């Protein structure tokens, strides 16, 4: 099986659209206790994870590039932008960053986003509504959406129910994704974690709006809802859905292996596993970022 995956990886670019490099502080967050039911690691199991372990998971599955998320909540950073930059600057052709900022000061938040994109080559902005218990339509976020459009980077959010012990309301695609896409038609919006149990709403938004996308992080392909697999098999869906793991919640190897069970045409597999993410996040297969820093 590994030989088959290595052959598959050798002929296509695989990009993980949503992953974290977990620190002990990140894994110790009480809100993640519920995720252990799905096999997520705990701080006790992995007290200090070296970056080489994350890279090793990617390499084993033939994943060429990964997008590391920073996390900032109302009480401060859980994974700081500086932590992410430490890894993306050390492995600039493999790891890419997503910024996360303190929205309580919108002016400083925009300045931080611009620094992360312009100086550190981050690829977008991550905001977790459930972490803040605020909707993505909160007016403090609107200057950041404007900045994303001006910087030509995506806004990445979580859609669907919340796995951690936090409310799920803000993960509803309708009205929230729907409203954002209307207010900011030029904003690239990536809805992560698929949207369950409102996956049909998320698919409807991806069909309706040219700049709305879905990433499947936190879901093994063997567990995809039938509606999503059917959408992937359409011409529109083949360009709108991107693969991800939410590492370390799910391991790269199993998430790559199970894509074969979906019965997708080769060109759709290419787009799903990497082509769509590379296009949306502006990642080139042969890109060397060292000259930009």
PyMOL commands that set and color helices and strands:
alter all, ss='L'
color gray80, all
select helices_A, chain A and resi 2-10+24-27+30-38+51-61+81-90+106-118+129-132+139-151+169-171+173-183+199-208+221-223+226-232+237-239+252-262+266-280+290-292
alter helices_A, ss='H'
color red, helices_A
select strands_A, chain A and resi 15-19+65-69+71-73+76-79+95-98+124-126+154-158+189-192+212-215+241-242
alter strands_A, ss='S'
color yellow, strands_A
deselect
rebuild
show_as cartoon
